[in-house]
Amino acid sequence: MTDAYSAAGVDIAAANRAKDLMAAAVRATHGPAVLAGMGAFGGCFDAGLALAGMNAPVLVASTDGVGTKT
């Protein structure tokens, strides 16, 4: 599969380097409600903790990428 990606112009090593470079900045935004870090399909966090004390909270979360059909 790697050869097919390379032939299509996809550089997996460059993508991995980019993720490594942004990881610290992403982690810096995490508060105590974050349950999972980078790499998952979607973010996981404790909504009870994140929304505690809010009046009529609304939560909108989305993960999207090329090929997503939702």
PDB file of N, CA, C and O in Angstrom:
ATOM      1  N   MET A   1       0.831  -1.198   0.000  1.00  0.00           N
ATOM      2  CA  MET A   1       0.000   0.000   0.000  1.00  0.00           C
ATOM      3  C   MET A   1       0.871   1.255   0.000  1.00  0.00           C
ATOM      4  O   MET A   1       0.494   2.259  -0.604  1.00  0.00           O
ATOM      5  N   THR A   2       2.016   1.218   0.659  1.00  0.00           N
ATOM      6  CA  THR A   2       2.886   2.389   0.713  1.00  0.00           C
ATOM      7  C   THR A   2       3.303   2.822  -0.681  1.00  0.00           C
ATOM      8  O   THR A   2       3.346   4.019  -0.967  1.00  0.00           O
ATOM      9  N   ASP A   3       3.612   1.861  -1.561  1.00  0.00           N
ATOM     10  CA  ASP A   3       3.996   2.205  -2.929  1.00  0.00           C
ATOM     11  C   ASP A   3       2.864   2.918  -3.656  1.00  0.00           C
ATOM     12  O   ASP A   3       3.105   3.857  -4.415  1.00  0.00           O
ATOM     13  N   ALA A   4       1.636   2.480  -3.430  1.00  0.00           N
ATOM     14  CA  ALA A   4       0.486   3.126  -4.070  1.00  0.00           C
ATOM     15  C   ALA A   4       0.324   4.550  -3.554  1.00  0.00           C
ATOM     16  O   ALA A   4       0.034   5.462  -4.328  1.00  0.00           O
ATOM     17  N   TYR A   5       0.509   4.743  -2.253  1.00  0.00           N
ATOM     18  CA  TYR A   5       0.429   6.096  -1.690  1.00  0.00           C
ATOM     19  C   TYR A   5       1.515   6.980  -2.293  1.00  0.00           C
ATOM     20  O   TYR A   5       1.244   8.104  -2.715  1.00  0.00           O
ATOM     21  N   SER A   6       2.738   6.473  -2.332  1.00  0.00           N
ATOM     22  CA  SER A   6       3.849   7.246  -2.893  1.00  0.00           C
ATOM     23  C   SER A   6       3.584   7.609  -4.346  1.00  0.00           C
ATOM     24  O   SER A   6       3.841   8.736  -4.768  1.00  0.00           O
ATOM     25  N   ALA A   7       3.072   6.657  -5.106  1.00  0.00           N
ATOM     26  CA  ALA A   7       2.771   6.905  -6.518  1.00  0.00           C
ATOM     27  C   ALA A   7       1.711   7.986  -6.681  1.00  0.00           C
ATOM     28  O   ALA A   7       1.686   8.695  -7.687  1.00  0.00           O
ATOM     29  N   ALA A   8       0.834   8.107  -5.685  1.00  0.00           N
ATOM     30  CA  ALA A   8      -0.221   9.120  -5.735  1.00  0.00           C
ATOM     31  C   ALA A   8       0.245  10.464  -5.173  1.00  0.00           C
ATOM     32  O   ALA A   8      -0.517  11.430  -5.147  1.00  0.00           O
ATOM     33  N   GLY A   9       1.511  10.517  -4.720  1.00  0.00           N
ATOM     34  CA  GLY A   9       2.039  11.773  -4.204  1.00  0.00           C
ATOM     35  C   GLY A   9       1.909  11.939  -2.701  1.00  0.00           C
ATOM     36  O   GLY A   9       2.142  13.029  -2.180  1.00  0.00           O
ATOM     37  N   VAL A  10       1.544  10.886  -2.000  1.00  0.00           N
ATOM     38  CA  VAL A  10       1.393  10.942  -0.546  1.00  0.00           C
ATOM     39  C   VAL A  10       2.738  10.628   0.094  1.00  0.00           C
ATOM     40  O   VAL A  10       3.354   9.610  -0.222  1.00  0.00           O
ATOM     41  N   ASP A  11       3.195  11.491   0.985  1.00  0.00           N
ATOM     42  CA  ASP A  11       4.457  11.282   1.697  1.00  0.00           C
ATOM     43  C   ASP A  11       4.133  11.001   3.162  1.00  0.00           C
ATOM     44  O   ASP A  11       3.975  11.929   3.956  1.00  0.00           O
ATOM     45  N   ILE A  12       4.036   9.731   3.516  1.00  0.00           N
ATOM     46  CA  ILE A  12       3.650   9.340   4.869  1.00  0.00           C
ATOM     47  C   ILE A  12       4.680   9.815   5.886  1.00  0.00           C
ATOM     48  O   ILE A  12       4.312  10.238   6.982  1.00  0.00           O
ATOM     49  N   ALA A  13       5.959   9.751   5.545  1.00  0.00           N
ATOM     50  CA  ALA A  13       7.003  10.206   6.471  1.00  0.00           C
ATOM     51  C   ALA A  13       6.843  11.697   6.764  1.00  0.00           C
ATOM     52  O   ALA A  13       7.005  12.121   7.908  1.00  0.00           O
ATOM     53  N   ALA A  14       6.530  12.488   5.754  1.00  0.00           N
ATOM     54  CA  ALA A  14       6.319  13.927   5.965  1.00  0.00           C
ATOM     55  C   ALA A  14       5.088  14.170   6.831  1.00  0.00           C
ATOM     56  O   ALA A  14       5.094  15.061   7.681  1.00  0.00           O
ATOM     57  N   ALA A  15       4.044  13.393   6.624  1.00  0.00           N
ATOM     58  CA  ALA A  15       2.840  13.531   7.452  1.00  0.00           C
ATOM     59  C   ALA A  15       3.151  13.205   8.904  1.00  0.00           C
ATOM     60  O   ALA A  15       2.692  13.901   9.810  1.00  0.00           O
ATOM     61  N   ASN A  16       3.921  12.158   9.130  1.00  0.00           N
ATOM     62  CA  ASN A  16       4.301  11.796  10.499  1.00  0.00           C
ATOM     63  C   ASN A  16       5.161  12.876  11.140  1.00  0.00           C
ATOM     64  O   ASN A  16       4.989  13.178  12.321  1.00  0.00           O
ATOM     65  N   ARG A  17       6.084  13.463  10.383  1.00  0.00           N
ATOM     66  CA  ARG A  17       6.909  14.561  10.920  1.00  0.00           C
ATOM     67  C   ARG A  17       6.038  15.756  11.283  1.00  0.00           C
ATOM     68  O   ARG A  17       6.246  16.383  12.321  1.00  0.00           O
ATOM     69  N   ALA A  18       5.065  16.076  10.436  1.00  0.00           N
ATOM     70  CA  ALA A  18       4.165  17.203  10.717  1.00  0.00           C
ATOM     71  C   ALA A  18       3.381  16.961  11.998  1.00  0.00           C
ATOM     72  O   ALA A  18       3.231  17.868  12.816  1.00  0.00           O
ATOM     73  N   LYS A  19       2.880  15.738  12.178  1.00  0.00           N
ATOM     74  CA  LYS A  19       2.141  15.413  13.407  1.00  0.00           C
ATOM     75  C   LYS A  19       3.044  15.521  14.625  1.00  0.00           C
ATOM     76  O   LYS A  19       2.620  16.018  15.668  1.00  0.00           O
ATOM     77  N   ASP A  20       4.284  15.062  14.503  1.00  0.00           N
ATOM     78  CA  ASP A  20       5.231  15.171  15.617  1.00  0.00           C
ATOM     79  C   ASP A  20       5.497  16.631  15.970  1.00  0.00           C
ATOM     80  O   ASP A  20       5.593  16.978  17.147  1.00  0.00           O
ATOM     81  N   LEU A  21       5.615  17.486  14.957  1.00  0.00           N
ATOM     82  CA  LEU A  21       5.890  18.905  15.189  1.00  0.00           C
ATOM     83  C   LEU A  21       4.723  19.621  15.866  1.00  0.00           C
ATOM     84  O   LEU A  21       4.942  20.538  16.657  1.00  0.00           O
ATOM     85  N   MET A  22       3.499  19.220  15.572  1.00  0.00           N
ATOM     86  CA  MET A  22       2.351  19.915  16.162  1.00  0.00           C
ATOM     87  C   MET A  22       1.867  19.302  17.472  1.00  0.00           C
ATOM     88  O   MET A  22       1.025  19.894  18.147  1.00  0.00           O
ATOM     89  N   ALA A  23       2.375  18.136  17.844  1.00  0.00           N
ATOM     90  CA  ALA A  23       1.874  17.418  19.016  1.00  0.00           C
ATOM     91  C   ALA A  23       1.961  18.244  20.296  1.00  0.00           C
ATOM     92  O   ALA A  23       0.997  18.277  21.062  1.00  0.00           O
ATOM     93  N   ALA A  24       3.081  18.909  20.551  1.00  0.00           N
ATOM     94  CA  ALA A  24       3.231  19.688  21.787  1.00  0.00           C
ATOM     95  C   ALA A  24       2.234  20.839  21.831  1.00  0.00           C
ATOM     96  O   ALA A  24       1.667  21.125  22.885  1.00  0.00           O
ATOM     97  N   ALA A  25       2.016  21.499  20.701  1.00  0.00           N
ATOM     98  CA  ALA A  25       1.060  22.609  20.662  1.00  0.00           C
ATOM     99  C   ALA A  25      -0.357  22.105  20.921  1.00  0.00           C
ATOM    100  O   ALA A  25      -1.138  22.769  21.602  1.00  0.00           O
ATOM    101  N   VAL A  26      -0.686  20.949  20.387  1.00  0.00           N
ATOM    102  CA  VAL A  26      -2.014  20.371  20.611  1.00  0.00           C
ATOM    103  C   VAL A  26      -2.178  19.995  22.076  1.00  0.00           C
ATOM    104  O   VAL A  26      -3.196  20.314  22.690  1.00  0.00           O
ATOM    105  N   ARG A  27      -1.176  19.314  22.643  1.00  0.00           N
ATOM    106  CA  ARG A  27      -1.252  18.918  24.056  1.00  0.00           C
ATOM    107  C   ARG A  27      -1.385  20.127  24.976  1.00  0.00           C
ATOM    108  O   ARG A  27      -2.010  20.028  26.031  1.00  0.00           O
ATOM    109  N   ALA A  28      -0.814  21.254  24.599  1.00  0.00           N
ATOM    110  CA  ALA A  28      -0.888  22.464  25.427  1.00  0.00           C
ATOM    111  C   ALA A  28      -2.317  22.979  25.563  1.00  0.00           C
ATOM    112  O   ALA A  28      -2.613  23.737  26.486  1.00  0.00           O
ATOM    113  N   THR A  29      -3.203  22.579  24.662  1.00  0.00           N
ATOM    114  CA  THR A  29      -4.598  23.025  24.725  1.00  0.00           C
ATOM    115  C   THR A  29      -5.460  22.110  25.581  1.00  0.00           C
ATOM    116  O   THR A  29      -6.616  22.432  25.857  1.00  0.00           O
ATOM    117  N   HIS A  30      -4.920  20.980  26.002  1.00  0.00           N
ATOM    118  CA  HIS A  30      -5.705  19.993  26.748  1.00  0.00           C
ATOM    119  C   HIS A  30      -5.888  20.412  28.198  1.00  0.00           C
ATOM    120  O   HIS A  30      -4.927  20.751  28.888  1.00  0.00           O
ATOM    121  N   GLY A  31      -7.123  20.383  28.643  1.00  0.00           N
ATOM    122  CA  GLY A  31      -7.443  20.603  30.043  1.00  0.00           C
ATOM    123  C   GLY A  31      -7.717  19.271  30.712  1.00  0.00           C
ATOM    124  O   GLY A  31      -7.521  18.218  30.105  1.00  0.00           O
ATOM    125  N   PRO A  32      -8.165  19.305  31.953  1.00  0.00           N
ATOM    126  CA  PRO A  32      -8.400  18.066  32.693  1.00  0.00           C
ATOM    127  C   PRO A  32      -9.538  17.207  32.129  1.00  0.00           C
ATOM    128  O   PRO A  32      -9.631  16.027  32.467  1.00  0.00           O
ATOM    129  N   ALA A  33     -10.386  17.758  31.296  1.00  0.00           N
ATOM    130  CA  ALA A  33     -11.502  16.988  30.739  1.00  0.00           C
ATOM    131  C   ALA A  33     -11.089  16.120  29.554  1.00  0.00           C
ATOM    132  O   ALA A  33     -11.845  15.236  29.153  1.00  0.00           O
ATOM    133  N   VAL A  34      -9.909  16.352  28.987  1.00  0.00           N
ATOM    134  CA  VAL A  34      -9.467  15.578  27.822  1.00  0.00           C
ATOM    135  C   VAL A  34      -9.084  14.169  28.260  1.00  0.00           C
ATOM    136  O   VAL A  34      -8.256  13.993  29.154  1.00  0.00           O
ATOM    137  N   LEU A  35      -9.689  13.169  27.628  1.00  0.00           N
ATOM    138  CA  LEU A  35      -9.460  11.773  27.990  1.00  0.00           C
ATOM    139  C   LEU A  35      -8.538  11.045  27.023  1.00  0.00           C
ATOM    140  O   LEU A  35      -7.985  10.004  27.376  1.00  0.00           O
ATOM    141  N   ALA A  36      -8.360  11.556  25.831  1.00  0.00           N
ATOM    142  CA  ALA A  36      -7.510  10.896  24.840  1.00  0.00           C
ATOM    143  C   ALA A  36      -6.744  11.955  24.066  1.00  0.00           C
ATOM    144  O   ALA A  36      -7.224  13.071  23.871  1.00  0.00           O
ATOM    145  N   GLY A  37      -5.572  11.599  23.638  1.00  0.00           N
ATOM    146  CA  GLY A  37      -4.726  12.539  22.916  1.00  0.00           C
ATOM    147  C   GLY A  37      -4.905  12.446  21.419  1.00  0.00           C
ATOM    148  O   GLY A  37      -5.894  11.908  20.922  1.00  0.00           O
ATOM    149  N   MET A  38      -3.923  12.984  20.707  1.00  0.00           N
ATOM    150  CA  MET A  38      -3.949  12.994  19.247  1.00  0.00           C
ATOM    151  C   MET A  38      -3.927  11.577  18.687  1.00  0.00           C
ATOM    152  O   MET A  38      -3.400  10.650  19.301  1.00  0.00           O
ATOM    153  N   GLY A  39      -4.506  11.442  17.520  1.00  0.00           N
ATOM    154  CA  GLY A  39      -4.419  10.187  16.798  1.00  0.00           C
ATOM    155  C   GLY A  39      -5.705   9.401  16.744  1.00  0.00           C
ATOM    156  O   GLY A  39      -5.866   8.531  15.888  1.00  0.00           O
ATOM    157  N   ALA A  40      -6.609   9.689  17.631  1.00  0.00           N
ATOM    158  CA  ALA A  40      -7.883   8.974  17.625  1.00  0.00           C
ATOM    159  C   ALA A  40      -8.769   9.523  16.511  1.00  0.00           C
ATOM    160  O   ALA A  40      -8.509  10.604  15.982  1.00  0.00           O
ATOM    161  N   PHE A  41      -9.805   8.785  16.160  1.00  0.00           N
ATOM    162  CA  PHE A  41     -10.728   9.244  15.123  1.00  0.00           C
ATOM    163  C   PHE A  41     -11.419  10.533  15.537  1.00  0.00           C
ATOM    164  O   PHE A  41     -11.675  11.403  14.705  1.00  0.00           O
ATOM    165  N   GLY A  42     -11.717  10.651  16.815  1.00  0.00           N
ATOM    166  CA  GLY A  42     -12.366  11.848  17.344  1.00  0.00           C
ATOM    167  C   GLY A  42     -11.832  12.146  18.728  1.00  0.00           C
ATOM    168  O   GLY A  42     -11.212  11.291  19.361  1.00  0.00           O
ATOM    169  N   GLY A  43     -12.068  13.347  19.194  1.00  0.00           N
ATOM    170  CA  GLY A  43     -11.631  13.722  20.529  1.00  0.00           C
ATOM    171  C   GLY A  43     -12.496  13.074  21.601  1.00  0.00           C
ATOM    172  O   GLY A  43     -13.708  12.935  21.435  1.00  0.00           O
ATOM    173  N   CYS A  44     -11.870  12.683  22.690  1.00  0.00           N
ATOM    174  CA  CYS A  44     -12.593  12.093  23.820  1.00  0.00           C
ATOM    175  C   CYS A  44     -12.365  12.957  25.050  1.00  0.00           C
ATOM    176  O   CYS A  44     -11.228  13.236  25.431  1.00  0.00           O
ATOM    177  N   PHE A  45     -13.448  13.368  25.653  1.00  0.00           N
ATOM    178  CA  PHE A  45     -13.311  14.164  26.866  1.00  0.00           C
ATOM    179  C   PHE A  45     -14.500  13.930  27.770  1.00  0.00           C
ATOM    180  O   PHE A  45     -15.555  13.472  27.332  1.00  0.00           O
ATOM    181  N   ASP A  46     -14.316  14.249  29.030  1.00  0.00           N
ATOM    182  CA  ASP A  46     -15.354  14.094  30.044  1.00  0.00           C
ATOM    183  C   ASP A  46     -16.318  15.269  29.912  1.00  0.00           C
ATOM    184  O   ASP A  46     -16.030  16.365  30.392  1.00  0.00           O
ATOM    185  N   ALA A  47     -17.459  15.049  29.264  1.00  0.00           N
ATOM    186  CA  ALA A  47     -18.418  16.132  29.031  1.00  0.00           C
ATOM    187  C   ALA A  47     -18.985  16.674  30.335  1.00  0.00           C
ATOM    188  O   ALA A  47     -19.262  17.869  30.441  1.00  0.00           O
ATOM    189  N   GLY A  48     -19.160  15.802  31.333  1.00  0.00           N
ATOM    190  CA  GLY A  48     -19.663  16.266  32.624  1.00  0.00           C
ATOM    191  C   GLY A  48     -18.730  17.280  33.250  1.00  0.00           C
ATOM    192  O   GLY A  48     -19.176  18.270  33.828  1.00  0.00           O
ATOM    193  N   LEU A  49     -17.438  17.036  33.138  1.00  0.00           N
ATOM    194  CA  LEU A  49     -16.443  17.964  33.672  1.00  0.00           C
ATOM    195  C   LEU A  49     -16.340  19.209  32.792  1.00  0.00           C
ATOM    196  O   LEU A  49     -16.277  20.332  33.294  1.00  0.00           O
ATOM    197  N   ALA A  50     -16.323  19.001  31.488  1.00  0.00           N
ATOM    198  CA  ALA A  50     -16.154  20.111  30.556  1.00  0.00           C
ATOM    199  C   ALA A  50     -17.336  21.075  30.573  1.00  0.00           C
ATOM    200  O   ALA A  50     -17.154  22.276  30.369  1.00  0.00           O
ATOM    201  N   LEU A  51     -18.545  20.568  30.812  1.00  0.00           N
ATOM    202  CA  LEU A  51     -19.744  21.395  30.733  1.00  0.00           C
ATOM    203  C   LEU A  51     -20.311  21.758  32.102  1.00  0.00           C
ATOM    204  O   LEU A  51     -21.340  22.429  32.187  1.00  0.00           O
ATOM    205  N   ALA A  52     -19.658  21.328  33.159  1.00  0.00           N
ATOM    206  CA  ALA A  52     -20.155  21.586  34.515  1.00  0.00           C
ATOM    207  C   ALA A  52     -20.315  23.084  34.760  1.00  0.00           C
ATOM    208  O   ALA A  52     -19.434  23.879  34.433  1.00  0.00           O
ATOM    209  N   GLY A  53     -21.427  23.444  35.328  1.00  0.00           N
ATOM    210  CA  GLY A  53     -21.670  24.839  35.681  1.00  0.00           C
ATOM    211  C   GLY A  53     -22.154  25.712  34.539  1.00  0.00           C
ATOM    212  O   GLY A  53     -22.403  26.900  34.743  1.00  0.00           O
ATOM    213  N   MET A  54     -22.293  25.162  33.356  1.00  0.00           N
ATOM    214  CA  MET A  54     -22.770  25.956  32.224  1.00  0.00           C
ATOM    215  C   MET A  54     -24.290  25.941  32.193  1.00  0.00           C
ATOM    216  O   MET A  54     -24.918  24.951  32.569  1.00  0.00           O
ATOM    217  N   ASN A  55     -24.869  27.030  31.746  1.00  0.00           N
ATOM    218  CA  ASN A  55     -26.310  27.149  31.607  1.00  0.00           C
ATOM    219  C   ASN A  55     -26.683  26.838  30.162  1.00  0.00           C
ATOM    220  O   ASN A  55     -26.295  27.572  29.253  1.00  0.00           O
ATOM    221  N   ALA A  56     -27.428  25.763  29.938  1.00  0.00           N
ATOM    222  CA  ALA A  56     -27.889  25.340  28.607  1.00  0.00           C
ATOM    223  C   ALA A  56     -26.739  25.163  27.612  1.00  0.00           C
ATOM    224  O   ALA A  56     -26.736  25.782  26.548  1.00  0.00           O
ATOM    225  N   PRO A  57     -25.770  24.324  27.956  1.00  0.00           N
ATOM    226  CA  PRO A  57     -24.638  24.137  27.038  1.00  0.00           C
ATOM    227  C   PRO A  57     -25.048  23.399  25.767  1.00  0.00           C
ATOM    228  O   PRO A  57     -25.987  22.603  25.770  1.00  0.00           O
ATOM    229  N   VAL A  58     -24.335  23.674  24.695  1.00  0.00           N
ATOM    230  CA  VAL A  58     -24.504  22.973  23.428  1.00  0.00           C
ATOM    231  C   VAL A  58     -23.124  22.487  23.018  1.00  0.00           C
ATOM    232  O   VAL A  58     -22.173  23.267  22.979  1.00  0.00           O
ATOM    233  N   LEU A  59     -23.016  21.213  22.716  1.00  0.00           N
ATOM    234  CA  LEU A  59     -21.745  20.629  22.316  1.00  0.00           C
ATOM    235  C   LEU A  59     -21.826  20.222  20.855  1.00  0.00           C
ATOM    236  O   LEU A  59     -22.716  19.470  20.461  1.00  0.00           O
ATOM    237  N   VAL A  60     -20.900  20.718  20.058  1.00  0.00           N
ATOM    238  CA  VAL A  60     -20.792  20.319  18.658  1.00  0.00           C
ATOM    239  C   VAL A  60     -19.370  19.822  18.460  1.00  0.00           C
ATOM    240  O   VAL A  60     -18.416  20.577  18.649  1.00  0.00           O
ATOM    241  N   ALA A  61     -19.223  18.567  18.083  1.00  0.00           N
ATOM    242  CA  ALA A  61     -17.906  17.988  17.854  1.00  0.00           C
ATOM    243  C   ALA A  61     -17.914  17.300  16.503  1.00  0.00           C
ATOM    244  O   ALA A  61     -18.892  16.648  16.137  1.00  0.00           O
ATOM    245  N   SER A  62     -16.833  17.443  15.768  1.00  0.00           N
ATOM    246  CA  SER A  62     -16.779  16.846  14.447  1.00  0.00           C
ATOM    247  C   SER A  62     -15.361  16.428  14.116  1.00  0.00           C
ATOM    248  O   SER A  62     -14.397  17.094  14.495  1.00  0.00           O
ATOM    249  N   THR A  63     -15.246  15.330  13.415  1.00  0.00           N
ATOM    250  CA  THR A  63     -13.981  14.896  12.842  1.00  0.00           C
ATOM    251  C   THR A  63     -14.265  14.655  11.376  1.00  0.00           C
ATOM    252  O   THR A  63     -15.211  13.946  11.034  1.00  0.00           O
ATOM    253  N   ASP A  64     -13.464  15.232  10.516  1.00  0.00           N
ATOM    254  CA  ASP A  64     -13.717  15.101   9.097  1.00  0.00           C
ATOM    255  C   ASP A  64     -12.394  14.947   8.371  1.00  0.00           C
ATOM    256  O   ASP A  64     -11.345  15.359   8.866  1.00  0.00           O
ATOM    257  N   GLY A  65     -12.457  14.370   7.234  1.00  0.00           N
ATOM    258  CA  GLY A  65     -11.276  14.221   6.412  1.00  0.00           C
ATOM    259  C   GLY A  65     -11.674  13.776   5.026  1.00  0.00           C
ATOM    260  O   GLY A  65     -12.853  13.560   4.744  1.00  0.00           O
ATOM    261  N   VAL A  66     -10.698  13.641   4.173  1.00  0.00           N
ATOM    262  CA  VAL A  66     -10.957  13.208   2.813  1.00  0.00           C
ATOM    263  C   VAL A  66     -11.633  11.845   2.854  1.00  0.00           C
ATOM    264  O   VAL A  66     -11.135  10.917   3.491  1.00  0.00           O
ATOM    265  N   GLY A  67     -12.737  11.732   2.190  1.00  0.00           N
ATOM    266  CA  GLY A  67     -13.442  10.463   2.127  1.00  0.00           C
ATOM    267  C   GLY A  67     -14.561  10.303   3.135  1.00  0.00           C
ATOM    268  O   GLY A  67     -15.320   9.336   3.062  1.00  0.00           O
ATOM    269  N   THR A  68     -14.682  11.226   4.072  1.00  0.00           N
ATOM    270  CA  THR A  68     -15.752  11.118   5.057  1.00  0.00           C
ATOM    271  C   THR A  68     -17.089  11.316   4.358  1.00  0.00           C
ATOM    272  O   THR A  68     -17.256  12.251   3.575  1.00  0.00           O
ATOM    273  N   LYS A  69     -18.025  10.446   4.640  1.00  0.00           N
ATOM    274  CA  LYS A  69     -19.322  10.488   3.959  1.00  0.00           C
ATOM    275  C   LYS A  69     -20.467  10.702   4.935  1.00  0.00           C
ATOM    276  O   LYS A  69     -21.547  10.145   4.740  1.00  0.00           O
ATOM    277  N   THR A  70     -20.260  11.495   5.982  1.00  0.00           N
ATOM    278  CA  THR A  70     -21.332  11.722   6.950  1.00  0.00           C
ATOM    279  C   THR A  70     -21.989  13.062   6.742  1.00  0.00           C
ATOM    280  O   THR A  70     -22.914  13.416   7.472  1.00  0.00           O
TER     281      THR A  70
END
